[in-house]
Structures are given as structure tokens and as C-alpha cells.
Amino acid sequence: MQKMKRDFGEIVCGATMLLLGLGVLWEARVADLRHSFIPGTGKAPWMSPLQGYVGGVLCLTVALFLIVHGFCRKKKPSQDT
């Protein structure tokens, strides 16, 4: 009989990515309402709101997968006897 085992690290990573994705979507929405770019750092100092929407949705998709996978993971029976 297999019991459900929650993977705490995977759930925390998914929750963190969920917050990150929501933050990116919020910043893209604010930039879209102002008809401006999202200030960023690195090589490309500006990011268009469309790129923010795409990145936020991808981040949310991965986050939801990690959370669901963390809750639905099956524990394998131990080989130790």
C-alpha cells in the first residue's frame, strides 16, 4: 500500500515561484496601463509589458505544476527489510 508523501521543498519552491509570477504580472499590468516599459537590470534595461505577461504566465505555470506535483507525489515502499 502506497501512502501520500508531501514534498515540502517542492511545495515551497512552487509557492515562491507563484509569488514571483504574480509580481511580474502585476508589474506588467502597471506598465501596460502607463503605456511604458518595465525597468529592469542586466543587458536589456527595459522589458515590454508583453514580455512581462509571457514571463509571468510561464512562471505561474511552472509554479502550479510544482505545487500539484509536490502534493500528489507517491511514496515508494522501502526496500529495507
Summary of the structure (lengths in Angstrom):
residues: 81
radius of gyration: 18.2
end to end distance: 15.7
largest distance: 65.1
contacts: 204
relative contact order: 0.27
helix: 63%
strand: 7%
